[in-house]
């Protein structure tokens, strides 16, 4: 924050440039953000965590920072990071406010993608300054996360009078603020989950199938392919679609479904759902020829039906 700004007790924009920092919830996110703030000159002073993994993460990323109960974190810190699971956040905020742990003028920051600042209303009524700063990144719980924050976009929601404070904190962590309206937070978070979380599932399934097919280094095989696909998708959107669905190769798709049903039946539903979504987008953008789409969609319908045979073309023969 700007050290030359005028001083004032309640306006976060007027606070001293360096703040004492506390973390409530030593999961994968909180210690990394606090460590990043420490690199910017802020001073982590307290962290709370319950599980053995949380205690280890705190010790690794925030050495010599004492582990204390949540209320004590708030008592020690000017800036408090609430980094708990989404479903636990409302109850945590209400509990801290009801017990008098929240202090007027205290910056209270949560990192949930789902919520804006309204979830912090109980603390706001107690005088806290509410910010929602969600890093759009997956975390490992190790020091590599601090490096990855460089250039990371943050979904930011803040009251108008705290926008400068929110922006300053994100920039100090090496990130880029992206403003998200309160009412748009659930959609924003769904979009990120759709892209990032489901990508992990798809890649893990792909590696398992390659191992089943005898590939000894599926990660090495997929790395360049997926890297190029991601880069193309980010640059060109739907124009980057390739493969049998976009080409309308119904026979190939039917064969895929047959092999998946034989070797990894748990993947069939996901394959069919993604293939249908791909076909819809390819049709809408003129990549899939309408005359080829009917056979393709028939193959997908056959593949989705229970009891279809190994090639998705009819009822499976009894064995």
N, C-alpha and C positions, 0 to 999 in steps of 0.2 A: 504494500500500500504506500501511498505518497506521504512521506514523512514531513513534507513541508505544508501539508494541509492544515487548516485551522483546527484547534483542539475542541472537543466537545464530548460529553460523557455518554451520549446515547446514539450518536450518528456514527455508523461503522466507517463511513468515508473519512471521518475526522480522527480515527484512532491512530495511535502510534504505529509505525510501519511494522514493528515486530510484535508478534502476539504469542502468548502462551497457548499451547495446543493440547487438547485432550481427545481421546478416542474412546467411544463407548461401543464395544463390539470389535474384538480383534480378529475378525475374519480375514479374508484375503484382501479386502479393499482398504480398510481403515489404516492399518500400519503403513501401507505403501503410500497413501496420500499424506500421512503425517511425516513420513520420511522425506517425501518430496518437499513439503513445506519447510522442513528443517534445512534442506539444502538452500532454500530461499532466505534463510535467516530467522525463521520462526523457531520457537522452542517447545518441543513436546515435553509435557510435564507429567502426564498421567494417562494410563490406558486400563481398560477393563476387559476381561476375557474369562471364560469359564472352562472351556475344553482344553485338553493337553495341547492340541494343535494350535489353539489360539495363543496359549502361553508361549509356545515355541516361536510362533510368528512374531509376537511382540518382542521377544528376546533377540531375535535375529535382526529385525528391521528397526527396532527402537531400543537399542541396548542402553541399560542404566535408567530407563524410564520406569518408574514404579507401577506395579500392577495393583489397582485399587478398585473398590466397588464403584458402580456408575455415579452415585451421588457425590462421591469424593472427586471423581473426574471433573464434574461440573463445578465443584467448589474450588478447584485449583486452576481451571483453564478459562481464558477469555474467549477462545474459539474452540467449540466442541464439535467433533465429527461423530454423527450418529450413523454407524455403519453396521446395522443389524438387518436380518431378512425383512422383506417387505411386509409380511404379515405380522411381524413383531413390532413394527415401528409405531403404529397408533397407540398401542398399549404402553409402550416405553415412554412416549412423549407425555401421555396422560399421567402416568405414574410419577415421572420426574416433576411435572408441574404441581400435582396434588401434594407431594411431599415437601414442596418448597425448595427443591434442589436448583431450580432455574433462577438465575440472577438477572435483574434488569440490566440491559445493555450488553448482554452476553450474545455473541454470535453463535447461533445454533444451526448447524449444517447437516442435512441428511443427504445420502448418496443413492437413494432409491430412484430407479427410472420411472416407476409407476406413479409416484406421488409428486405433486408440486409443493407449494408452501402451506396449503390449507391444513395438511396433516399436522403441522406445527402450531396450529392455532392455540391449543392449550398453553404452550410455552410462550407464544406471542402475548397472550393476555397477562402472563406473568412478567412481561417486559423484555423477553428475548427478541433478538433480531433474526428472522428466519430466512434461510437460503436453501434451495434445492440444487445441488451440483452433482450430476450423474456422469461419471466418466464412461464414454462409449467404448469400452475395452473389456476383454476378458482378463481375469487376474489369476496368477499362479500362486500367490502368497509368498513369493520370493523377491529378492532384490531386483530381478529382471523387470518387475512391474514398474519400478521407479523410472527406469530407462524408457520403457514403452510409453510413459505418460507424455514424453516430448512429442508435441504435435497432435496429441489425442483430442478429439472433440468432446466437449462436455455439454450435456443437455442442461441448460440453466433456466431456472424459474426463480424470480425474486420480486419483491415489491419494488415499485419504481424508485423509491428513495435509497434502495440498497443495490441497484443494478451496478453501480461503479464498484462497490465492494465485492460483489460476486465476480465481476469481470477480472478484478485485480487478483483475487485468489486463484482463479483458474489459470491466468497467465503466469502467476508465480509458480504454479505446479507444472508449467511447461505446456499447458493445454490451450485449446482454442474454444472460446465460449460460443455456443449455438443456442439462441433464445427459443424456448419452448413455452407456449401459453399453458396456463394451469389446466384448462379443459382438454388440451391436446396431449397431456402426459401419458395417459393409458395407450393411445394410439402410437405415440412415439416409441414407447417401450415395447409394444407388440411388434413393431417393425424391426427393432433391433433383435428381439428374441427370434423372430422368424429367420432373420439372416444369419446371426451368429450361432445361437444355440442349435438350431437345426442343421447348420453346416457341420458342426462337430459330429452329430449323429450320422449324417450322410457319409462323411469321410471315414468314420470308424467302421461303418458297415461295408464301405467299399474296400477298406484294407482287409477286413475279415474274409470277404469273398475272394479277393486276390490270393490270399494265403490258401484258401480252399482250392483255388485253381492251380496252386503250385508255385506261385510267385514268391521268391524268397525275400525280396526287399520291396514290399508294397509301398512303403513310405517314399523310397527313392523313385519309384515309378510314378507315383501320384504327384509328387512335389512340383515338377515342372508343368505337368498338365493342369493341375488345379491352380497353380500360380498364374498361368496364362489365361485360364478361364475366368478367374477373378478379375484380373487386370482388364480383360476384354469386356467383361460385364460392367465394370465400373466406368469404362470409357464409352461403351456403345449401347448399354442396356440390352433390349431384346434383339437388337441386330447381331449380338454376339452368339445367339443360339445356334448350336450345331448338333449333329447326331441324328440317330434314326427317327426320333419323334419329329424334329423340325423338317426332316426330309420326307416324312410320310412312309417310311419303310415298315409297313405293318407286319410283314413276315419276321423281320428282325426283332421287333418289339414282342411279338408272340413267342418267339424262341427265348428271348430274355426271361419272360414271365415263366415259361416252362422250366428253365434251368433254376430260377430262383425258387419256384415251388418245390423242386426236387431237392435242392441243397440248402436253402435258407428260407423256408416258408414264412418266417416272421418278417421278411423284408418285402413281401409281395404287395401288401397294402400300401406301403410307403412308395414303392416304385410306381404303382398304378396311379396313386394320387398325384405324384409329381409329374408323371407323364401326361396326365390329363391337363394339369395346369400349364405345362409346357406347350401342349398342343393348342390350347386356347390362346395363349400369347403368340405363338407362331402363326396361327390363323389370322389373328387380329392385326398382325404387322406384315402380312403378305409373304411370310416365309414358307408356310405350309400351304401347298396347293389344295384348294377345296375338293378337287376330284380325288385326292389321295387321303383326305381326312376321314372319309366315311369308313374305309377299311381299317384305318388306324384306330378309330374310336370303337369299332366293333371288337378289335383285338383286345383293347383295354377293358371293354365291358365283359368279354369272355374271361379275361384274366382276373377280374375282380369278383366274378361269381364263384361262390363256394362249390366245390366238387368238380371244377373244371380239370381237364387233363393236363399232362405235363407240358403241352404246347399251347394251352389256353384255347383249344378249338372245340371242346365238347366235354361231355361228362367223362370222368375218369373211369377207366375200366376197373372192375373188381379184381383184386389180386388174391 
